Amino acid sequence: MQKGAPLFVGLLLLVISPANAQVAIDVAKINCQQFATYKVAHPDRLAIWLDGYFHGKRGDLSVDTQELDASTDKLKQYCLKNPEALLMQAVEALFGAGK
């Protein structure tokens, strides 16, 4: 084995190893097109976060999984029809206070 081989292998492993970068998403800036077309994250994951966020604002700590599925589908359909709307505004329009 050549003298530089261990160094080369070590550098190669650093380049090949996957990066474990954390990505923070500002949900207030996501629009419906990004949500519905998987541009930011899987829509179901964002919907779970949104559901928890809005339930938390109301002090409701329960999760109704069937309601969550139906709400996610409704939000996806709304977003496909209104791609430029901000996601948070879409949620407020569909599920806001009194709805």
BABAGU-512423 format. One line per 3 residues: for each residue z, x, y of C-alpha. Coordinates in steps of 0.05 Angstrom, whole numbers. Each point is the difference from the previous one (the first is absolute). Example, Ala and Ser with C-alpha at 12.3 -4.5 7.8 and 13.67 -1.06 7.14 Angstrom:
<recs>
156,246,-90 | -13,27,69
</recs>
This chain:
<recs>
0,0,0 | -16,26,69 | 54,14,52
-22,-57,46 | -6,-51,-55 | 72,-28,3
-6,-7,76 | -67,-36,-7 | 27,-48,-53
60,-15,44 | -44,-15,60 | -46,-42,-43
59,-42,-23 | 22,-11,72 | -70,-24,18
-7,-45,-61 | 69,-31,2 | 0,-69,33
29,-7,69 | 62,-43,5 | -10,-21,71
36,-62,25 | -42,-49,39 | 34,-46,49
-38,-63,20 | 12,-38,64 | -8,-71,-26
-6,-27,71 | -67,36,6 | -31,-24,-65
-55,-51,10 | -21,-53,-49 | -63,37,-21
40,61,-19 | 49,-43,-39 | -52,-42,-37
-45,59,-18 | 54,47,-26 | -12,50,57
73,15,12 | 35,-18,-65 | -5,-51,-56
8,-69,34 | 52,-22,-51 | 45,59,19
-6,-16,74 | 13,-73,-14 | 64,17,-36
23,41,59 | -19,-55,49 | 36,-52,-42
63,42,0 | -6,15,74 | -6,-73,21
51,-25,-49 | 48,53,25 | -11,-22,72
22,-70,-21 | 59,26,-40 | -31,-26,-65
10,50,-56 | -35,-40,-55 | -68,14,-30
-43,-56,-29 | -54,37,-38 | -45,-61,-7
5,-14,74 | -14,74,15 | -64,-3,-43
-24,-64,34 | 17,28,69 | -37,65,-15
-62,-38,-21 | 4,-43,62 | 7,62,44
-59,34,-34 | -44,-61,12 | 21,-4,73
-14,74,10 | -69,-5,-31 | -16,-55,50
33,36,59 | -12,75,-12 | 17,22,71
68,-35,3 | 61,44,-5 | 35,-9,-67
68,-15,32 | -32,-54,43 | -34,-30,-61
67,-4,-36 | 32,-33,61 | -58,-49,5
5,-19,-74 | 74,5,-15 | 36,5,67
60,-40,23 | -4,-73,-18 | -55,8,-53
</recs>
